[in-house]
Amino acid sequence: MIQISNLSKKYGETVVFSDLNYTFENACIYGLVGRNGAGKTTLLNILSNYDKNYTGVISIDRKKMNKVDYLDMPVAYAMDTLQKVREVSGDKFSYASDYEIVTKLKAFSDEHSICLLVVHHTRKMESSDSFDMISGTNGLLGAADGAFVMQKEKRTDNKAVLEVAGRDQQDQRLLLDFDREQCVWKLTKAETEL
């Protein structure tokens, strides 16, 4: 569980958060949704200890963390989106190029003992295999430890399916419902492929 208490953050005179309080429960999947500049990446940077310039308290499993405690802990970081770190080249959509960028990210993650969650987009063209829906080539999955693909029938639906595949886990299909009041996706059923 990650608990945020009285979190405040400013960039100069611009207030991003003012006395934010929230608890991220264990065994839940959360989505941060908001317009550009709403503070989504700033919050992730604070939670991963990348940004230490804030006031407030962050507790992990009820243990109050300070900005030094994080140094001894493995952390997670979410990158939104993969396109922000891709290099521009003539073969930018080749298998080799996609595999190379994920291999570099994987090496960085391993070197620093962190979990790196990379957000990427799906294609608009349908496929019976949800992982074929990932924009780009199969090289993106080739070097990654796992992948999650979340799909809704319509953009405004409150129901979604999260397909999970990876090296060290069984493939799963998670059925989710969105609680609009709490702005949280809740697990309603898990199906494991054998």
Order of alpha helices (4+ residues) and beta strands (2+ residues): beta-beta-alpha-beta-beta-beta-alpha-beta-alpha-beta-beta-beta-beta
